[in-house]
Amino acid sequence: MEKNKKENDLMEKIVSLCKRRGFVFPGSEIYGGLAGTWDWGHFGVALKNNIQQYWWKKFVDSRRDMYGIDAAILMRQEVWQNAGHVENFADPMVECEKCKSRFRIDQIENKEKCENCGGKLVEAQKFNMMFQTRIGASEDSSAVSYLRPETAQGMFVNFKNTVDAFHPKLPFGMAQIGKAFRNEITPRDFLFRVREFEQMEIEYFIRNEDWEKYFEYWRGEMMDFMEEVGIDMAKVHEIEVGDGDRAHYSSRTIDFEFDFPFGQKELFGLAYRTDFDLKNHKLEYIDEEKGEKIVPHVIEPTFGVGRAVLAVLLSAYHEEEKEGEIRAYLKLKPNIAPVICAVSPLLKNKPELVEYANIKVYAPLKAEFGRVAWDDNGNIGKRYRRQDEIGTPFCIVVDFDTLEDNTVTVRDRDTGEQERVKVSELKNYIKERI
Ligand code: ATP
C-alpha cells in the first residue's frame, strides 16, 4: 500500500515536472484533451531527439551493414492484408455489462469485475487496433488505407529497392525511426500506452541457420543501448514471451520489461520474425557469390521512443533533502540532457555582468554545443532549481569577480558543488565531462 502510494506519487511528479518545465503537454489540452495523445514541448523534443540521434548514430552511422529508410506512413491496403495485420492485429477484449467500458484482457488485473463501476466483464468482439482511413475522394473499398501500426512494414516493402540500390551482402539491416498509430482501447500511464507514438526499429536480414547467433547478438546490443542512454538496468528484466502470447509473425520474442511505477511492463522487444514478412510480400534475395535465391530471415529489435523517454526520466529522477528542503533533479547523461549548460549573469540589472555573460560566455558556448540555455529569471537559487529539474549538468554564473579575473562559477547538478573555472577553459572543461 505504502509502496503503491509512493509509486503513484512518483508518476504524478514526473507528469507534472514534464508539463511545468516544457517537456510534454497533454494533446489538444485547451479543448479538454484527447486521450492517448501528447505534445512535445521544447525540452521534450530535445530529449527525444537526443535519444533518437544516439540510436541512429549507434545502429546506423557507426556500422557498415545498416541502411536507413524513412517510408510513408500511408501504404496500400495490400501491405497490411499480406502482412497479416488486417486479420490479426487485434487484441481480445472484455466489455462491462453495466457501463459498457471496454478493456484489453491482458491489461487488467481483475478480469471479472469492471474497474470503473464494478460491473461484470463479459467477452467482447475482437477489435482491430489499426486506424482506418480513405485515400482520395472515392468511397470505394479499394480506397481504404491504414495509418501504419508499426514502422516495420515500411522496411519490408523497400527491401527490394534497398537491395537493388546498395547490393548489400547478408547479413545486413534496415533501420527506421518514425510514427506508428494504434487505436488502443485504454490509453493510459502517460507516454506508456498512447495512440500515436514513435518507434525506432531494425529489420536485420540473415540466413535462417544463423538466427540464434544474431538473436543473441541483438539482445546484447539492446542492453548496451539502454545502459548508454541512462536507463536504470537494475529495473530492466528480460521476459521470454510464451507460445500463445507472441505476435502472429514471431517464432521467438523477448520483451525487455521495466519496473514502471504502474508495474513491470514492456519497454522494448526483440523478435525473430522468421521469413514471414518477406515471404508474404513475395520478396527474395539473390546471393551472387553462392549463385542461389533465398528468402532471408529477420531479427527485429524494436524500441518505442515514448517508453524510452519515460524510462530515462524515471531512472534520472532524484530527490534529496537539504536543510529541510527537497531538491529534485534529473540525473540525465550529458549526451542525452536537453540542455548541456545554462549561463547566468549573477544579477540581471547589471549591464556589465549581462554583457560579459552574453558575449564572452553564452555566445561561444552556444556556437560550440548548441544546447545551451540563457537563464536570468529569478534569483540564483531559483535558477539552480529550475535547471536541476530540466537535468542541466552544469550551471555557469558570471559574477563581479569574473570582471576582475575572467573566471566563472560552475555548479555541478549532481553534487551541487561549485568551482571556479577560467572562461578560456570552459569549452574544454565541458567537453571533458560530456
Ligand atoms: P504492448 O503489449 O505493451 O501493447 P506490443 O508488444 O504490442 O506492446 P510491439 O508491437 O512489440 O508492442 O511494439 C514495439 C514497441 O513499440 C514496444 O516495445 C513499445 O516500446 C512501443 N509501443 C507499442 N505500443 C505502444 C503504445 N500504444 N504506446 C507507446 N509505445 C508503444
Residues whose N, C-alpha, C, O or C-beta is under 5 A from the ligand:
A	BS01	ATP	R182 E184 L191 F192 R193 V194 F197 E266 L267 F268 G269 T302 F303 G304 G306 R307
